[in-house]
Amino acid sequence: MLKLRGVVTLTLESMPSDATHWNTRSMARRTGLSQSAISRIWRAFALRPQRTQSFKLSTDPLFIEKTRDIIGLYMNSPDKAIVLCVDEKSQIQALDHMQPLLPMCPGQVERENS
């Protein structure tokens, strides 16, 4: 039981010194367990150290106030109100529409936006 807790804690709270994330080999070396034991533990707890999750905090100076307003709408919305959420995909860049469009197929004439 102590080894199991140690594997879960190491996986969630630390990184190996020579890599960006744990794998079964490095965790097995560190804990003295077999790779298959590490794999079983990770599966049992749905741990996937190779998959990173990140969250970027906004630099907006009014971020806290806006967050309170939005959470307030969800937690205590007025009667007969509808609350909608739109997820902005900040990592998708808008296309520059000033450049001509490329031909879609061989032999097709190049087009331009007007």
N, C-alpha and C positions, 0 to 999 in steps of 0.2 A: 504494500500500500504506500509506503514511504517513497519507493522508487517511482511509482506511478505519479504521485503528486510532484515529485521532482522533475519528471519529464514534462508534465503539463506546464509547470511553472517556468522551466527553462525555455520551453517553446514560446510561451506567451510574453515573457518578460526580458529575454536576452537574445543576443545574436552571437554567432561564432566569431572569433577574432579574425579568421581568415576568409570569411564569406559574407554575403549579404543576407543570407537566411539559412536556417537549419535544414539539413537533409537527413535521411535515415542513417546514413553512414557516420556523419559527424556527430549526431546525437547518440548513436550507439557507442562510439569511441568515448564520448564525454561521460556517459552514464554507466558504461560497463554492461549494458543490455545488448541483445541481438538486434539486428536491423528489423527482423520480422516482429519482434516485440514492440519496437518503436512504432512500426507501421500499424500494428493492431491498436496501440494506445491512441495514436493520432486519429485513426478511423473511428474509434469509440467516442472520442470527444469532438469529432468533426474539425480537427485542426489541419490546416493547410498552410504551413509556413512559407511555401513558395508563392502563395498568392498574397500580395500586399494590399492593404487598404489604406488609403490616405484621405485626409480631409484638409482643405486649405481654408483657413480662417480669413474672412474678408478684411480688407484694410480700410473699409468705409468707416469714417469717424462716427457715423450714426448707426453702426451695425447693431449695437446692444439695444437701442431704442426700437429699431425696426424689428428685431427678433422678438422683443417683448410684445409688440403690437400683433405680429403674426401668430405667435403662440397663444396670445389672449383670444384671438378670433377662433382658433381651434378649440381651446379649452372652455371658453365661455362665450359662444356666439350668440348674437341677438336673435330673438324670435323671428321666424320666417326669413332668415338670412341664409345665403348660400356662400360657402367659402370654397374658392377654387385655388388650385396650386399649379403653377407652370414652372417646370424645371428648365432652367437656362443651360444650354450646352456650351459652356464657356470655352471649351477646348476645340470647338469646331469653328473654323474661320470662315467668314463670309467670302464668297468669290468676288474677285475684282471684275465688275461688269464693264469696265472700260476697255478690256482687251477683247479682240475678236474671238469668236467661238471656233474651236478646232473642228475639222471634218469628222463626222461620226464613223464613216465607213470609207474604205478606199473608193475613189471615184466620185465621192460626194463633194459638192462645191462648198467652199468655206463660207460661213455666214458671219455677219456682224450684228451686234445689238444696235438698235436704233434709239 
